[in-house]
Amino acid sequence: MSIVPGVVSVTFRQLAPDEVIALAVEYGMRAIEWGGDVHVPIGKLARAREVATRCADAGIAVEAYGSYYRATGEFGPVLETAVALGTARVRVWAGERGSAQESDRGRVVRALRDTVDEAARAGVEVAVEYHANTLTDTLASTTRLLDEVPGLRSYWQPPIGSTPADALDAIPAVQPVAAHVFSWDDAGQRLPLVARKDLWRPAIAALATLPGLRYALLEFVRNDDPLAFGADAAVLRAWLAGPGWGHDT
């Protein structure tokens, strides 16, 4: 088992890629998932290659290309950008509606199968966001989708109102390649990461039982503030270090 700490670049949409990389290095993060909306737009291949080079020079892994592909339209430009970025994974969304609202689940499943096949030919895997308003809005729908689309992987993040028991059910079931790590209260208000140690310590322990390399990626820090990010990064690193956590964490 190995869990690599990192950050989702959209945590800091207001910063340039070089600034995101600098923050990752400063606070001990070893990987970045690059967003396709601001930092590495789809089809901007020169930008993707430049970001890949900057990451390599800084010793930062490119965990994934965080696309906003929703199993509709052309996937080719997304994949081409991911390849230019030098990553072996693309994160996508499982459609545009929740599992109870989607009237044509089969269409989304077929599109994701085609996406997984196309990516595999380029040596890239596809993983779905674990997210509301998609076919991964519930654990049952997510596990069904993973059965329906061979080769598809999943991320995991705690929905609003999640409990430690929810994490301990979901993480072994979906075997996530990475967790998006943040703390919210039941109203969706952003909190210091340590405020939800009741959730995250068992979640990370569950993630640590999975075979192979996994990632814990910080996201949604308070006020998009680099100092809040630094505090959360310190807590995450302490949790990943295992036994011996201090009183404050």
Buried (B, 14 or more C-beta within 10 A) or exposed (E): EEBBBBBBBBBBEEBEBEEBBBBBEEBEBBBBBBBBEBBBEBBBBEBBBBBBEBBEEBEBBBBBBBBBBBBEEEBEBBBBBBBBBBBBBBBBBBBBBBBEEBEEBEEBBBBBBEBBEBBEEBEBBBBBBBBEBBBBBBBEBBBBBBEBBEBBBBBBBBBEEBEBEBBBEBBEBBBBBBBBBBBBEEEEEBBBBBBBBEBBBBBBBBBBEBEEBBBBBBBBBBEBEBEBBBBBBBBBBBBBEEEEBEEEB
